[in-house]
């Protein structure tokens, strides 16, 4: 796991105390596309389950994650695919 992926994992863990978190660097699939960086760590898929999402719309959940990852989204991360769930949701 690279430095950007570790930062994403750390910030989401500290900010949301997830019961499940998966951060996948998907940059290799986007090589040669806009925003792709040599060495990867520009495109990520994140699946997160956290009690903090209970009762929130999908948009509000994503905004919460984006706020926690503002530095990464302003810099090295070009694309972030999110799956957000509250405990008990499928």
N, C-alpha and C positions, 0 to 999 in steps of 0.2 A: 504494500500500500504506500502510495506516494505522500508527499507533504501536504498537498492540497486535499486529498481524500482524508488524511488524518485530521486536518483542520476542520473539515466539514463534519466529520464524526464527532470530534471534541465539542464543537459549538452546539450541535444538535443535542448531544448528550447532556451538556450543562444547561442548555436553555429549555429543554423539553422533558428530560428524564424519561426517555422512551422505554417501553417494555420490549420493543423490537426495533432494530435499525440495521439497514443494509445499504452500504454505499458502494456502487460499482462504477469504476472508471470505464466508460464506453467510448473513449477517444479514438481507439484504433479503428472503429467502424466509420469514423468521420474524417480519416486522414485525407488530406487534399481538399476538404470542404472549408467553407468560410468559418473562421474562428478556431480551426484546428491548429494546435501548437506542436512543434516538434517535441517529442518526449511525452506527449499526452497530457493528461490532467486538465482537459478543457471541456469535456462532455461527461456528465455524470447521470446515472439513474439512482435515485434514492427512494427507498421504501421505508416508511417510518410509522410505527404505531405508538401513540402517546395519549394518555388520559387528557392532556391539555386540548386535544382536538374534539372532545365530546361536545356535542351541541353546536359546533361551528360548521359553516358551509365550506365547501371545497375551496372556494376563493379565499376565505378568511384563513383557512389552514395554510394555504400556499403563501399568503402574505406574511404569516407568522414565520414560516421557514425562510422566506426571502429576507426578512428583517434580520434574522439571526446570521444569515450568510451574506450580508450586504458587501463586505469587503471582498469576498471571493467572487461575487457576481460582478463587481466593479473592476475586477482584475483578471485573474487567470481563468475563471469559469465562463465559457461561452454559452453553454446550454446545460440546463438542469431539468431532468424529467422527474416528477414527483408522484409518488403514491402515498397518500396520507390516510391513516385510519385511526379511529379511537378503538380502545380495547373492545372486543366482541364483534366488531364489524368485519365483514369479509370482503 
